[in-house]
């Protein structure tokens, strides 16, 4: 799978509204056949930062994603709300789902 984590620095005046600002892009991406997950979280340390954790089945699914109409729309619509260019970590790893964190097994 292609596993991606990205940090989005949001302008303070848009931070509370970011989930709705990104909602159309999020829904369209989650509907892609090759999308395994696409989840936003707000940083506990910086209220103006959102972290996106996403995964795609394989290279083909990732290519479909970045060439989709909704990705191109997001490239135009989302940057005006950003205070800086997002940072990304992108890896290709074996698997297609989350693994359990055995060191923190629930009783």
C-alpha positions as CSV (number, residue, x, y, z in Angstrom):
1,X,0.0,0.0,0.0
2,X,1.0,3.6,-0.3
3,X,0.9,5.2,3.2
4,X,0.9,9.0,3.4
5,X,0.9,11.4,6.4
6,X,0.7,15.1,5.7
7,X,0.7,18.1,8.0
8,X,-1.5,21.0,6.9
9,X,-0.8,24.4,8.5
10,X,-4.1,26.3,8.3
11,X,-4.5,30.1,8.6
12,X,-5.9,30.8,12.0
13,X,-9.1,32.3,10.7
14,X,-9.9,29.1,8.8
15,X,-8.7,26.5,11.4
16,X,-12.1,25.8,13.0
17,X,-13.8,25.5,9.6
18,X,-11.1,23.3,8.0
19,X,-13.2,20.0,8.2
20,X,-16.0,21.7,6.3
21,X,-13.6,23.4,3.9
22,X,-12.0,20.0,3.1
23,X,-15.2,18.0,3.3
24,X,-15.9,17.7,-0.5
25,X,-12.4,16.6,-1.2
26,X,-12.4,14.2,1.7
27,X,-15.7,12.6,0.7
28,X,-14.6,12.2,-3.0
29,X,-11.3,10.7,-2.0
30,X,-12.9,8.3,0.4
31,X,-15.2,7.1,-2.4
32,X,-12.2,6.2,-4.7
33,X,-12.0,2.4,-5.2
34,X,-8.3,2.3,-4.3
35,X,-8.6,4.5,-1.2
36,X,-8.0,2.5,2.0
37,X,-8.5,5.4,4.4
38,X,-8.3,9.2,4.4
39,X,-8.6,10.6,7.9
40,X,-8.0,14.1,9.3
41,X,-7.0,14.9,12.9
42,X,-6.4,18.2,14.5
43,X,-3.1,18.6,16.3
44,X,-3.2,18.7,20.1
45,X,-0.1,21.0,20.1
46,X,-1.1,23.5,17.4
47,X,-4.8,24.3,16.8
48,X,-3.9,25.6,13.4
49,X,-2.5,22.3,12.2
50,X,-4.4,19.3,10.8
51,X,-2.8,16.0,10.1
52,X,-4.0,13.8,7.3
53,X,-3.4,10.1,7.4
54,X,-4.2,8.4,4.1
55,X,-3.5,5.1,2.3
56,X,-4.1,3.8,-1.2
57,X,-4.1,0.2,-2.3
58,X,-1.2,0.5,-4.7
59,X,0.6,2.8,-7.2
60,X,-2.3,2.6,-9.7
61,X,-4.7,3.8,-7.0
62,X,-2.4,6.7,-6.0
63,X,-2.1,7.7,-9.6
64,X,-5.9,7.7,-10.0
65,X,-6.1,9.9,-6.9
66,X,-3.7,12.6,-8.0
67,X,-5.2,12.7,-11.5
68,X,-8.8,12.9,-10.3
69,X,-11.0,16.0,-10.9
70,X,-11.5,16.4,-7.1
71,X,-7.7,16.4,-6.5
72,X,-7.3,19.1,-9.2
73,X,-10.1,21.1,-7.6
74,X,-8.5,20.7,-4.2
75,X,-5.2,22.0,-5.6
76,X,-7.1,25.2,-6.5
77,X,-9.5,25.5,-3.6
78,X,-7.5,24.5,-0.5
79,X,-4.2,26.5,-0.7
80,X,-5.7,29.9,0.0
81,X,-6.6,28.5,3.4
82,X,-3.1,27.4,4.2
83,X,-0.4,29.4,6.0
84,X,2.4,27.3,4.5
85,X,3.0,24.4,2.1
86,X,2.0,21.1,3.8
87,X,4.7,18.7,4.8
88,X,4.4,15.0,3.7
89,X,5.8,11.6,4.5
90,X,5.1,9.0,1.8
91,X,6.0,5.3,1.9
92,X,5.2,2.1,0.1
93,X,4.7,-0.7,2.6
94,X,3.4,-4.2,2.6
95,X,-0.1,-4.7,3.9
96,X,-3.6,-3.3,3.3
97,X,-4.8,-2.4,6.8
98,X,-3.7,-1.3,10.2
99,X,-1.8,-3.7,12.4
100,X,-2.4,-4.0,16.1
101,X,-0.1,-2.2,18.5
102,X,0.7,-5.3,20.7
103,X,2.6,-3.2,23.2
104,X,-0.6,-1.5,24.2
105,X,-3.0,-4.5,24.0
106,X,-6.4,-3.8,25.6
107,X,-7.3,-6.2,28.4
